[in-house]
Amino acid sequence: MTDTFAQLPDLEYGPAADAVAVTPSDSVNLTVFGRALYVGVGGNITVVMLAGTVVLFTAVPAGTVLPIRVRRVNATGTTATSIVSIW
């Protein structure tokens, strides 16, 4: 199969090339700091942003893609599930 994007630069606003399921944790950072989070089942999400700021996103609807770069999704305060980091 041909990758039509192979010759284009990997820009942060371009299409994602990979993804991984996120297990919320109050101490373990993500292994890859992605470019967005996909929320499968809606709820609240508490994250540590790439800059280190802790932020609570409330009432995030199911199916939302949050265009945020995070170090960690905290377990405390997070009620949303089926979260995926994409990059």
PyMOL Python script that loads the backbone (N, CA, C, O; Angstrom):
from pymol import cmd

cmd.read_pdbstr("""\
ATOM      1  N   MET A   1       0.836  -1.161   0.000  1.00  0.00           N
ATOM      2  CA  MET A   1       0.000   0.000   0.000  1.00  0.00           C
ATOM      3  C   MET A   1       0.897   1.246   0.000  1.00  0.00           C
ATOM      4  O   MET A   1       1.926   1.265   0.676  1.00  0.00           O
ATOM      5  N   THR A   2       0.526   2.246  -0.727  1.00  0.00           N
ATOM      6  CA  THR A   2       1.293   3.482  -0.826  1.00  0.00           C
ATOM      7  C   THR A   2       0.879   4.457   0.274  1.00  0.00           C
ATOM      8  O   THR A   2      -0.311   4.648   0.526  1.00  0.00           O
ATOM      9  N   ASP A   3       1.876   5.076   0.933  1.00  0.00           N
ATOM     10  CA  ASP A   3       1.620   6.106   1.936  1.00  0.00           C
ATOM     11  C   ASP A   3       1.694   7.455   1.234  1.00  0.00           C
ATOM     12  O   ASP A   3       2.786   7.939   0.938  1.00  0.00           O
ATOM     13  N   THR A   4       0.554   8.061   0.967  1.00  0.00           N
ATOM     14  CA  THR A   4       0.519   9.317   0.223  1.00  0.00           C
ATOM     15  C   THR A   4       1.072  10.497   1.025  1.00  0.00           C
ATOM     16  O   THR A   4       1.329  11.561   0.461  1.00  0.00           O
ATOM     17  N   PHE A   5       1.257  10.318   2.327  1.00  0.00           N
ATOM     18  CA  PHE A   5       1.783  11.385   3.171  1.00  0.00           C
ATOM     19  C   PHE A   5       3.282  11.219   3.465  1.00  0.00           C
ATOM     20  O   PHE A   5       3.859  12.053   4.162  1.00  0.00           O
ATOM     21  N   ALA A   6       3.909  10.181   2.960  1.00  0.00           N
ATOM     22  CA  ALA A   6       5.297   9.858   3.302  1.00  0.00           C
ATOM     23  C   ALA A   6       6.277  10.977   2.981  1.00  0.00           C
ATOM     24  O   ALA A   6       7.264  11.143   3.697  1.00  0.00           O
ATOM     25  N   GLN A   7       6.037  11.741   1.936  1.00  0.00           N
ATOM     26  CA  GLN A   7       6.979  12.786   1.544  1.00  0.00           C
ATOM     27  C   GLN A   7       6.676  14.130   2.190  1.00  0.00           C
ATOM     28  O   GLN A   7       7.414  15.092   1.978  1.00  0.00           O
ATOM     29  N   LEU A   8       5.612  14.216   2.966  1.00  0.00           N
ATOM     30  CA  LEU A   8       5.255  15.461   3.632  1.00  0.00           C
ATOM     31  C   LEU A   8       5.892  15.506   5.016  1.00  0.00           C
ATOM     32  O   LEU A   8       6.087  14.461   5.638  1.00  0.00           O
ATOM     33  N   PRO A   9       6.220  16.701   5.508  1.00  0.00           N
ATOM     34  CA  PRO A   9       6.760  16.797   6.870  1.00  0.00           C
ATOM     35  C   PRO A   9       5.701  16.398   7.897  1.00  0.00           C
ATOM     36  O   PRO A   9       4.507  16.583   7.664  1.00  0.00           O
ATOM     37  N   ASP A  10       6.138  15.856   9.023  1.00  0.00           N
ATOM     38  CA  ASP A  10       5.225  15.446  10.091  1.00  0.00           C
ATOM     39  C   ASP A  10       4.899  16.671  10.945  1.00  0.00           C
ATOM     40  O   ASP A  10       5.559  16.928  11.951  1.00  0.00           O
ATOM     41  N   LEU A  11       3.893  17.413  10.542  1.00  0.00           N
ATOM     42  CA  LEU A  11       3.499  18.636  11.224  1.00  0.00           C
ATOM     43  C   LEU A  11       2.501  18.333  12.333  1.00  0.00           C
ATOM     44  O   LEU A  11       1.720  17.387  12.229  1.00  0.00           O
ATOM     45  N   GLU A  12       2.524  19.130  13.388  1.00  0.00           N
ATOM     46  CA  GLU A  12       1.634  18.870  14.526  1.00  0.00           C
ATOM     47  C   GLU A  12       0.156  18.999  14.171  1.00  0.00           C
ATOM     48  O   GLU A  12      -0.692  18.453  14.878  1.00  0.00           O
ATOM     49  N   TYR A  13      -0.170  19.705  13.099  1.00  0.00           N
ATOM     50  CA  TYR A  13      -1.565  19.858  12.695  1.00  0.00           C
ATOM     51  C   TYR A  13      -1.940  18.912  11.560  1.00  0.00           C
ATOM     52  O   TYR A  13      -3.061  18.967  11.053  1.00  0.00           O
ATOM     53  N   GLY A  14      -1.018  18.050  11.158  1.00  0.00           N
ATOM     54  CA  GLY A  14      -1.288  17.092  10.102  1.00  0.00           C
ATOM     55  C   GLY A  14      -1.992  15.854  10.645  1.00  0.00           C
ATOM     56  O   GLY A  14      -2.270  15.776  11.842  1.00  0.00           O
ATOM     57  N   PRO A  15      -2.279  14.897   9.786  1.00  0.00           N
ATOM     58  CA  PRO A  15      -2.956  13.687  10.243  1.00  0.00           C
ATOM     59  C   PRO A  15      -2.083  12.873  11.194  1.00  0.00           C
ATOM     60  O   PRO A  15      -0.859  12.849  11.061  1.00  0.00           O
ATOM     61  N   ALA A  16      -2.715  12.216  12.141  1.00  0.00           N
ATOM     62  CA  ALA A  16      -1.994  11.398  13.116  1.00  0.00           C
ATOM     63  C   ALA A  16      -1.455  10.145  12.444  1.00  0.00           C
ATOM     64  O   ALA A  16      -2.048   9.619  11.502  1.00  0.00           O
ATOM     65  N   ALA A  17      -0.313   9.677  12.950  1.00  0.00           N
ATOM     66  CA  ALA A  17       0.315   8.484  12.408  1.00  0.00           C
ATOM     67  C   ALA A  17       0.233   7.306  13.363  1.00  0.00           C
ATOM     68  O   ALA A  17       0.442   6.164  12.954  1.00  0.00           O
ATOM     69  N   ASP A  18      -0.071   7.570  14.650  1.00  0.00           N
ATOM     70  CA  ASP A  18      -0.108   6.490  15.627  1.00  0.00           C
ATOM     71  C   ASP A  18      -1.003   6.895  16.793  1.00  0.00           C
ATOM     72  O   ASP A  18      -1.391   8.057  16.917  1.00  0.00           O
ATOM     73  N   ALA A  19      -1.320   5.941  17.631  1.00  0.00           N
ATOM     74  CA  ALA A  19      -2.180   6.185  18.790  1.00  0.00           C
ATOM     75  C   ALA A  19      -1.956   5.087  19.814  1.00  0.00           C
ATOM     76  O   ALA A  19      -1.473   4.000  19.493  1.00  0.00           O
ATOM     77  N   VAL A  20      -2.321   5.397  21.068  1.00  0.00           N
ATOM     78  CA  VAL A  20      -2.215   4.407  22.131  1.00  0.00           C
ATOM     79  C   VAL A  20      -3.295   4.692  23.173  1.00  0.00           C
ATOM     80  O   VAL A  20      -3.607   5.848  23.460  1.00  0.00           O
ATOM     81  N   ALA A  21      -3.859   3.626  23.732  1.00  0.00           N
ATOM     82  CA  ALA A  21      -4.838   3.784  24.810  1.00  0.00           C
ATOM     83  C   ALA A  21      -4.154   4.379  26.034  1.00  0.00           C
ATOM     84  O   ALA A  21      -3.004   4.056  26.331  1.00  0.00           O
ATOM     85  N   VAL A  22      -4.865   5.245  26.740  1.00  0.00           N
ATOM     86  CA  VAL A  22      -4.327   5.919  27.919  1.00  0.00           C
ATOM     87  C   VAL A  22      -4.924   5.292  29.178  1.00  0.00           C
ATOM     88  O   VAL A  22      -6.140   5.148  29.297  1.00  0.00           O
ATOM     89  N   THR A  23      -4.051   4.923  30.113  1.00  0.00           N
ATOM     90  CA  THR A  23      -4.475   4.488  31.433  1.00  0.00           C
ATOM     91  C   THR A  23      -4.206   5.639  32.395  1.00  0.00           C
ATOM     92  O   THR A  23      -3.048   5.935  32.690  1.00  0.00           O
ATOM     93  N   PRO A  24      -5.260   6.297  32.891  1.00  0.00           N
ATOM     94  CA  PRO A  24      -5.041   7.414  33.807  1.00  0.00           C
ATOM     95  C   PRO A  24      -4.238   6.992  35.035  1.00  0.00           C
ATOM     96  O   PRO A  24      -4.446   5.912  35.587  1.00  0.00           O
ATOM     97  N   SER A  25      -3.314   7.863  35.453  1.00  0.00           N
ATOM     98  CA  SER A  25      -2.450   7.608  36.600  1.00  0.00           C
ATOM     99  C   SER A  25      -2.068   8.943  37.225  1.00  0.00           C
ATOM    100  O   SER A  25      -1.874   9.931  36.518  1.00  0.00           O
ATOM    101  N   ASP A  26      -1.963   8.972  38.531  1.00  0.00           N
ATOM    102  CA  ASP A  26      -1.554  10.188  39.216  1.00  0.00           C
ATOM    103  C   ASP A  26      -0.036  10.328  39.307  1.00  0.00           C
ATOM    104  O   ASP A  26       0.460  11.322  39.839  1.00  0.00           O
ATOM    105  N   SER A  27       0.709   9.344  38.793  1.00  0.00           N
ATOM    106  CA  SER A  27       2.168   9.404  38.917  1.00  0.00           C
ATOM    107  C   SER A  27       2.945   9.005  37.663  1.00  0.00           C
ATOM    108  O   SER A  27       4.114   9.368  37.537  1.00  0.00           O
ATOM    109  N   VAL A  28       2.339   8.279  36.745  1.00  0.00           N
ATOM    110  CA  VAL A  28       3.054   7.778  35.575  1.00  0.00           C
ATOM    111  C   VAL A  28       2.712   8.625  34.349  1.00  0.00           C
ATOM    112  O   VAL A  28       1.553   8.715  33.942  1.00  0.00           O
ATOM    113  N   ASN A  29       3.749   9.246  33.765  1.00  0.00           N
ATOM    114  CA  ASN A  29       3.560  10.041  32.549  1.00  0.00           C
ATOM    115  C   ASN A  29       3.369   9.134  31.343  1.00  0.00           C
ATOM    116  O   ASN A  29       3.742   7.961  31.369  1.00  0.00           O
ATOM    117  N   LEU A  30       2.784   9.686  30.289  1.00  0.00           N
ATOM    118  CA  LEU A  30       2.655   8.964  29.028  1.00  0.00           C
ATOM    119  C   LEU A  30       4.045   8.720  28.451  1.00  0.00           C
ATOM    120  O   LEU A  30       4.955   9.518  28.678  1.00  0.00           O
ATOM    121  N   THR A  31       4.218   7.644  27.720  1.00  0.00           N
ATOM    122  CA  THR A  31       5.525   7.343  27.127  1.00  0.00           C
ATOM    123  C   THR A  31       5.791   8.215  25.904  1.00  0.00           C
ATOM    124  O   THR A  31       6.946   8.490  25.576  1.00  0.00           O
ATOM    125  N   VAL A  32       4.736   8.648  25.233  1.00  0.00           N
ATOM    126  CA  VAL A  32       4.826   9.571  24.101  1.00  0.00           C
ATOM    127  C   VAL A  32       3.856  10.712  24.369  1.00  0.00           C
ATOM    128  O   VAL A  32       2.684  10.481  24.663  1.00  0.00           O
ATOM    129  N   PHE A  33       4.346  11.947  24.267  1.00  0.00           N
ATOM    130  CA  PHE A  33       3.475  13.105  24.436  1.00  0.00           C
ATOM    131  C   PHE A  33       2.823  13.392  23.089  1.00  0.00           C
ATOM    132  O   PHE A  33       3.443  13.979  22.202  1.00  0.00           O
ATOM    133  N   GLY A  34       1.571  12.974  22.945  1.00  0.00           N
ATOM    134  CA  GLY A  34       0.864  13.081  21.674  1.00  0.00           C
ATOM    135  C   GLY A  34       0.456  14.499  21.334  1.00  0.00           C
ATOM    136  O   GLY A  34       0.823  15.453  22.020  1.00  0.00           O
ATOM    137  N   ARG A  35      -0.313  14.622  20.259  1.00  0.00           N
ATOM    138  CA  ARG A  35      -0.787  15.935  19.820  1.00  0.00           C
ATOM    139  C   ARG A  35      -2.252  16.164  20.145  1.00  0.00           C
ATOM    140  O   ARG A  35      -2.759  17.271  19.965  1.00  0.00           O
ATOM    141  N   ALA A  36      -2.944  15.126  20.626  1.00  0.00           N
ATOM    142  CA  ALA A  36      -4.348  15.274  20.975  1.00  0.00           C
ATOM    143  C   ALA A  36      -4.802  14.070  21.795  1.00  0.00           C
ATOM    144  O   ALA A  36      -4.139  13.033  21.825  1.00  0.00           O
ATOM    145  N   LEU A  37      -5.943  14.230  22.458  1.00  0.00           N
ATOM    146  CA  LEU A  37      -6.587  13.127  23.165  1.00  0.00           C
ATOM    147  C   LEU A  37      -7.965  12.898  22.556  1.00  0.00           C
ATOM    148  O   LEU A  37      -8.721  13.843  22.331  1.00  0.00           O
ATOM    149  N   TYR A  38      -8.277  11.646  22.296  1.00  0.00           N
ATOM    150  CA  TYR A  38      -9.618  11.251  21.881  1.00  0.00           C
ATOM    151  C   TYR A  38     -10.334  10.719  23.108  1.00  0.00           C
ATOM    152  O   TYR A  38      -9.759   9.943  23.873  1.00  0.00           O
ATOM    153  N   VAL A  39     -11.586  11.125  23.308  1.00  0.00           N
ATOM    154  CA  VAL A  39     -12.379  10.699  24.459  1.00  0.00           C
ATOM    155  C   VAL A  39     -13.512   9.812  23.960  1.00  0.00           C
ATOM    156  O   VAL A  39     -14.429  10.288  23.292  1.00  0.00           O
ATOM    157  N   GLY A  40     -13.448   8.520  24.282  1.00  0.00           N
ATOM    158  CA  GLY A  40     -14.466   7.586  23.826  1.00  0.00           C
ATOM    159  C   GLY A  40     -15.753   7.654  24.617  1.00  0.00           C
ATOM    160  O   GLY A  40     -16.842   7.648  24.044  1.00  0.00           O
ATOM    161  N   VAL A  41     -15.634   7.720  25.937  1.00  0.00           N
ATOM    162  CA  VAL A  41     -16.792   7.808  26.827  1.00  0.00           C
ATOM    163  C   VAL A  41     -16.647   9.098  27.619  1.00  0.00           C
ATOM    164  O   VAL A  41     -15.669   9.279  28.344  1.00  0.00           O
ATOM    165  N   GLY A  42     -17.613   9.988  27.484  1.00  0.00           N
ATOM    166  CA  GLY A  42     -17.520  11.329  28.043  1.00  0.00           C
ATOM    167  C   GLY A  42     -17.429  11.393  29.560  1.00  0.00           C
ATOM    168  O   GLY A  42     -17.750  10.436  30.264  1.00  0.00           O
ATOM    169  N   GLY A  43     -16.986  12.542  30.040  1.00  0.00           N
ATOM    170  CA  GLY A  43     -16.857  12.800  31.465  1.00  0.00           C
ATOM    171  C   GLY A  43     -15.812  13.869  31.701  1.00  0.00           C
ATOM    172  O   GLY A  43     -15.466  14.618  30.788  1.00  0.00           O
ATOM    173  N   ASN A  44     -15.311  13.943  32.912  1.00  0.00           N
ATOM    174  CA  ASN A  44     -14.254  14.894  33.263  1.00  0.00           C
ATOM    175  C   ASN A  44     -12.886  14.283  32.999  1.00  0.00           C
ATOM    176  O   ASN A  44     -12.704  13.070  33.107  1.00  0.00           O
ATOM    177  N   ILE A  45     -11.914  15.147  32.648  1.00  0.00           N
ATOM    178  CA  ILE A  45     -10.543  14.693  32.434  1.00  0.00           C
ATOM    179  C   ILE A  45      -9.611  15.687  33.117  1.00  0.00           C
ATOM    180  O   ILE A  45      -9.656  16.885  32.841  1.00  0.00           O
ATOM    181  N   THR A  46      -8.767  15.179  34.010  1.00  0.00           N
ATOM    182  CA  THR A  46      -7.732  15.998  34.638  1.00  0.00           C
ATOM    183  C   THR A  46      -6.402  15.625  34.021  1.00  0.00           C
ATOM    184  O   THR A  46      -6.006  14.460  34.041  1.00  0.00           O
ATOM    185  N   VAL A  47      -5.712  16.615  33.472  1.00  0.00           N
ATOM    186  CA  VAL A  47      -4.452  16.358  32.782  1.00  0.00           C
ATOM    187  C   VAL A  47      -3.336  17.226  33.341  1.00  0.00           C
ATOM    188  O   VAL A  47      -3.578  18.271  33.947  1.00  0.00           O
ATOM    189  N   VAL A  48      -2.107  16.766  33.123  1.00  0.00           N
ATOM    190  CA  VAL A  48      -0.922  17.590  33.329  1.00  0.00           C
ATOM    191  C   VAL A  48      -0.462  17.972  31.926  1.00  0.00           C
ATOM    192  O   VAL A  48      -0.004  17.128  31.155  1.00  0.00           O
ATOM    193  N   MET A  49      -0.591  19.254  31.611  1.00  0.00           N
ATOM    194  CA  MET A  49      -0.221  19.738  30.287  1.00  0.00           C
ATOM    195  C   MET A  49       1.286  19.600  30.076  1.00  0.00           C
ATOM    196  O   MET A  49       2.037  19.429  31.037  1.00  0.00           O
ATOM    197  N   LEU A  50       1.720  19.671  28.843  1.00  0.00           N
ATOM    198  CA  LEU A  50       3.136  19.550  28.522  1.00  0.00           C
ATOM    199  C   LEU A  50       3.966  20.579  29.294  1.00  0.00           C
ATOM    200  O   LEU A  50       5.101  20.295  29.676  1.00  0.00           O
ATOM    201  N   ALA A  51       3.411  21.764  29.524  1.00  0.00           N
ATOM    202  CA  ALA A  51       4.113  22.818  30.262  1.00  0.00           C
ATOM    203  C   ALA A  51       4.108  22.592  31.770  1.00  0.00           C
ATOM    204  O   ALA A  51       4.789  23.308  32.504  1.00  0.00           O
ATOM    205  N   GLY A  52       3.336  21.589  32.246  1.00  0.00           N
ATOM    206  CA  GLY A  52       3.311  21.258  33.664  1.00  0.00           C
ATOM    207  C   GLY A  52       2.071  21.718  34.414  1.00  0.00           C
ATOM    208  O   GLY A  52       1.902  21.375  35.585  1.00  0.00           O
ATOM    209  N   THR A  53       1.208  22.480  33.774  1.00  0.00           N
ATOM    210  CA  THR A  53      -0.009  22.972  34.397  1.00  0.00           C
ATOM    211  C   THR A  53      -1.037  21.849  34.519  1.00  0.00           C
ATOM    212  O   THR A  53      -1.246  21.085  33.577  1.00  0.00           O
ATOM    213  N   VAL A  54      -1.677  21.756  35.687  1.00  0.00           N
ATOM    214  CA  VAL A  54      -2.747  20.776  35.889  1.00  0.00           C
ATOM    215  C   VAL A  54      -4.066  21.446  35.524  1.00  0.00           C
ATOM    216  O   VAL A  54      -4.378  22.527  36.023  1.00  0.00           O
ATOM    217  N   VAL A  55      -4.846  20.797  34.648  1.00  0.00           N
ATOM    218  CA  VAL A  55      -6.095  21.372  34.161  1.00  0.00           C
ATOM    219  C   VAL A  55      -7.200  20.324  34.237  1.00  0.00           C
ATOM    220  O   VAL A  55      -6.990  19.158  33.902  1.00  0.00           O
ATOM    221  N   LEU A  56      -8.379  20.756  34.682  1.00  0.00           N
ATOM    222  CA  LEU A  56      -9.571  19.904  34.686  1.00  0.00           C
ATOM    223  C   LEU A  56     -10.473  20.334  33.541  1.00  0.00           C
ATOM    224  O   LEU A  56     -10.913  21.482  33.491  1.00  0.00           O
ATOM    225  N   PHE A  57     -10.748  19.426  32.629  1.00  0.00           N
ATOM    226  CA  PHE A  57     -11.721  19.650  31.562  1.00  0.00           C
ATOM    227  C   PHE A  57     -13.011  18.970  32.006  1.00  0.00           C
ATOM    228  O   PHE A  57     -13.036  17.756  32.207  1.00  0.00           O
ATOM    229  N   THR A  58     -14.074  19.741  32.157  1.00  0.00           N
ATOM    230  CA  THR A  58     -15.328  19.183  32.679  1.00  0.00           C
ATOM    231  C   THR A  58     -16.309  18.876  31.552  1.00  0.00           C
ATOM    232  O   THR A  58     -16.375  19.574  30.540  1.00  0.00           O
ATOM    233  N   ALA A  59     -17.055  17.820  31.769  1.00  0.00           N
ATOM    234  CA  ALA A  59     -18.155  17.420  30.874  1.00  0.00           C
ATOM    235  C   ALA A  59     -17.721  17.310  29.410  1.00  0.00           C
ATOM    236  O   ALA A  59     -18.388  17.838  28.520  1.00  0.00           O
ATOM    237  N   VAL A  60     -16.618  16.633  29.169  1.00  0.00           N
ATOM    238  CA  VAL A  60     -16.147  16.429  27.798  1.00  0.00           C
ATOM    239  C   VAL A  60     -17.055  15.378  27.143  1.00  0.00           C
ATOM    240  O   VAL A  60     -17.168  14.264  27.654  1.00  0.00           O
ATOM    241  N   PRO A  61     -17.697  15.713  26.031  1.00  0.00           N
ATOM    242  CA  PRO A  61     -18.606  14.759  25.393  1.00  0.00           C
ATOM    243  C   PRO A  61     -17.870  13.570  24.763  1.00  0.00           C
ATOM    244  O   PRO A  61     -16.713  13.683  24.357  1.00  0.00           O
ATOM    245  N   ALA A  62     -18.554  12.446  24.692  1.00  0.00           N
ATOM    246  CA  ALA A  62     -18.016  11.269  24.005  1.00  0.00           C
ATOM    247  C   ALA A  62     -17.726  11.621  22.554  1.00  0.00           C
ATOM    248  O   ALA A  62     -18.481  12.355  21.917  1.00  0.00           O
ATOM    249  N   GLY A  63     -16.625  11.088  22.041  1.00  0.00           N
ATOM    250  CA  GLY A  63     -16.263  11.311  20.648  1.00  0.00           C
ATOM    251  C   GLY A  63     -15.463  12.579  20.407  1.00  0.00           C
ATOM    252  O   GLY A  63     -15.148  12.903  19.262  1.00  0.00           O
ATOM    253  N   THR A  64     -15.129  13.301  21.470  1.00  0.00           N
ATOM    254  CA  THR A  64     -14.376  14.550  21.335  1.00  0.00           C
ATOM    255  C   THR A  64     -12.892  14.279  21.114  1.00  0.00           C
ATOM    256  O   THR A  64     -12.325  13.362  21.708  1.00  0.00           O
ATOM    257  N   VAL A  65     -12.273  15.081  20.261  1.00  0.00           N
ATOM    258  CA  VAL A  65     -10.822  15.106  20.126  1.00  0.00           C
ATOM    259  C   VAL A  65     -10.367  16.434  20.716  1.00  0.00           C
ATOM    260  O   VAL A  65     -10.674  17.501  20.183  1.00  0.00           O
ATOM    261  N   LEU A  66      -9.634  16.359  21.821  1.00  0.00           N
ATOM    262  CA  LEU A  66      -9.092  17.552  22.455  1.00  0.00           C
ATOM    263  C   LEU A  66      -7.704  17.816  21.876  1.00  0.00           C
ATOM    264  O   LEU A  66      -6.814  16.984  22.050  1.00  0.00           O
ATOM    265  N   PRO A  67      -7.487  18.936  21.199  1.00  0.00           N
ATOM    266  CA  PRO A  67      -6.184  19.227  20.592  1.00  0.00           C
ATOM    267  C   PRO A  67      -5.208  19.781  21.629  1.00  0.00           C
ATOM    268  O   PRO A  67      -4.795  20.939  21.564  1.00  0.00           O
ATOM    269  N   ILE A  68      -4.848  18.921  22.591  1.00  0.00           N
ATOM    270  CA  ILE A  68      -3.967  19.331  23.685  1.00  0.00           C
ATOM    271  C   ILE A  68      -2.796  18.366  23.784  1.00  0.00           C
ATOM    272  O   ILE A  68      -2.929  17.180  23.481  1.00  0.00           O
ATOM    273  N   ARG A  69      -1.632  18.891  24.217  1.00  0.00           N
ATOM    274  CA  ARG A  69      -0.448  18.064  24.430  1.00  0.00           C
ATOM    275  C   ARG A  69      -0.271  17.900  25.925  1.00  0.00           C
ATOM    276  O   ARG A  69      -0.101  18.880  26.650  1.00  0.00           O
ATOM    277  N   VAL A  70      -0.309  16.657  26.386  1.00  0.00           N
ATOM    278  CA  VAL A  70      -0.268  16.390  27.816  1.00  0.00           C
ATOM    279  C   VAL A  70       0.857  15.434  28.186  1.00  0.00           C
ATOM    280  O   VAL A  70       1.253  14.573  27.401  1.00  0.00           O
ATOM    281  N   ARG A  71       1.362  15.611  29.409  1.00  0.00           N
ATOM    282  CA  ARG A  71       2.341  14.680  29.976  1.00  0.00           C
ATOM    283  C   ARG A  71       1.639  13.467  30.577  1.00  0.00           C
ATOM    284  O   ARG A  71       2.126  12.338  30.517  1.00  0.00           O
ATOM    285  N   ARG A  72       0.454  13.753  31.169  1.00  0.00           N
ATOM    286  CA  ARG A  72      -0.222  12.694  31.935  1.00  0.00           C
ATOM    287  C   ARG A  72      -1.712  12.985  31.995  1.00  0.00           C
ATOM    288  O   ARG A  72      -2.136  14.140  32.005  1.00  0.00           O
ATOM    289  N   VAL A  73      -2.492  11.920  32.033  1.00  0.00           N
ATOM    290  CA  VAL A  73      -3.916  11.997  32.368  1.00  0.00           C
ATOM    291  C   VAL A  73      -4.031  11.448  33.782  1.00  0.00           C
ATOM    292  O   VAL A  73      -3.791  10.265  34.024  1.00  0.00           O
ATOM    293  N   ASN A  74      -4.400  12.318  34.709  1.00  0.00           N
ATOM    294  CA  ASN A  74      -4.495  11.900  36.114  1.00  0.00           C
ATOM    295  C   ASN A  74      -5.723  11.027  36.347  1.00  0.00           C
ATOM    296  O   ASN A  74      -6.772  11.234  35.738  1.00  0.00           O
ATOM    297  N   ALA A  75      -5.575  10.047  37.239  1.00  0.00           N
ATOM    298  CA  ALA A  75      -6.715   9.213  37.633  1.00  0.00           C
ATOM    299  C   ALA A  75      -7.674  10.010  38.511  1.00  0.00           C
ATOM    300  O   ALA A  75      -8.893   9.902  38.370  1.00  0.00           O
ATOM    301  N   THR A  76      -7.114  10.812  39.420  1.00  0.00           N
ATOM    302  CA  THR A  76      -7.934  11.623  40.309  1.00  0.00           C
ATOM    303  C   THR A  76      -8.624  12.716  39.499  1.00  0.00           C
ATOM    304  O   THR A  76      -7.965  13.503  38.820  1.00  0.00           O
ATOM    305  N   GLY A  77      -9.924  12.761  39.572  1.00  0.00           N
ATOM    306  CA  GLY A  77     -10.701  13.773  38.867  1.00  0.00           C
ATOM    307  C   GLY A  77     -11.121  13.371  37.467  1.00  0.00           C
ATOM    308  O   GLY A  77     -11.906  14.079  36.836  1.00  0.00           O
ATOM    309  N   THR A  78     -10.613  12.239  36.960  1.00  0.00           N
ATOM    310  CA  THR A  78     -10.974  11.793  35.614  1.00  0.00           C
ATOM    311  C   THR A  78     -12.084  10.757  35.692  1.00  0.00           C
ATOM    312  O   THR A  78     -11.925   9.699  36.302  1.00  0.00           O
ATOM    313  N   THR A  79     -13.215  11.079  35.063  1.00  0.00           N
ATOM    314  CA  THR A  79     -14.343  10.150  35.011  1.00  0.00           C
ATOM    315  C   THR A  79     -14.566   9.634  33.588  1.00  0.00           C
ATOM    316  O   THR A  79     -15.231   8.616  33.395  1.00  0.00           O
ATOM    317  N   ALA A  80     -14.013  10.330  32.593  1.00  0.00           N
ATOM    318  CA  ALA A  80     -14.106   9.869  31.205  1.00  0.00           C
ATOM    319  C   ALA A  80     -13.289   8.590  31.047  1.00  0.00           C
ATOM    320  O   ALA A  80     -12.324   8.367  31.779  1.00  0.00           O
ATOM    321  N   THR A  81     -13.675   7.761  30.098  1.00  0.00           N
ATOM    322  CA  THR A  81     -12.951   6.518  29.835  1.00  0.00           C
ATOM    323  C   THR A  81     -12.737   6.355  28.332  1.00  0.00           C
ATOM    324  O   THR A  81     -13.187   7.172  27.528  1.00  0.00           O
ATOM    325  N   SER A  82     -12.049   5.295  27.984  1.00  0.00           N
ATOM    326  CA  SER A  82     -11.712   5.017  26.578  1.00  0.00           C
ATOM    327  C   SER A  82     -10.980   6.202  25.963  1.00  0.00           C
ATOM    328  O   SER A  82     -11.323   6.665  24.875  1.00  0.00           O
ATOM    329  N   ILE A  83      -9.964   6.686  26.680  1.00  0.00           N
ATOM    330  CA  ILE A  83      -9.165   7.829  26.234  1.00  0.00           C
ATOM    331  C   ILE A  83      -7.980   7.304  25.415  1.00  0.00           C
ATOM    332  O   ILE A  83      -7.330   6.332  25.799  1.00  0.00           O
ATOM    333  N   VAL A  84      -7.718   7.947  24.308  1.00  0.00           N
ATOM    334  CA  VAL A  84      -6.629   7.543  23.418  1.00  0.00           C
ATOM    335  C   VAL A  84      -5.756   8.759  23.112  1.00  0.00           C
ATOM    336  O   VAL A  84      -6.267   9.822  22.758  1.00  0.00           O
ATOM    337  N   SER A  85      -4.451   8.602  23.248  1.00  0.00           N
ATOM    338  CA  SER A  85      -3.509   9.637  22.865  1.00  0.00           C
ATOM    339  C   SER A  85      -3.130   9.391  21.410  1.00  0.00           C
ATOM    340  O   SER A  85      -2.779   8.275  21.028  1.00  0.00           O
ATOM    341  N   ILE A  86      -3.207  10.459  20.596  1.00  0.00           N
ATOM    342  CA  ILE A  86      -2.871  10.313  19.170  1.00  0.00           C
ATOM    343  C   ILE A  86      -1.737  11.255  18.795  1.00  0.00           C
ATOM    344  O   ILE A  86      -1.628  12.363  19.322  1.00  0.00           O
ATOM    345  N   TRP A  87      -0.894  10.793  17.874  1.00  0.00           N
ATOM    346  CA  TRP A  87       0.224  11.612  17.396  1.00  0.00           C
ATOM    347  C   TRP A  87       0.590  11.251  15.983  1.00  0.00           C
ATOM    348  O   TRP A  87       1.511  11.838  15.415  1.00  0.00           O
TER     349      TRP A  87
END
""", "prot")
cmd.dss("prot")
cmd.show_as("cartoon", "prot")
cmd.util.cbc("prot")
cmd.orient("prot")
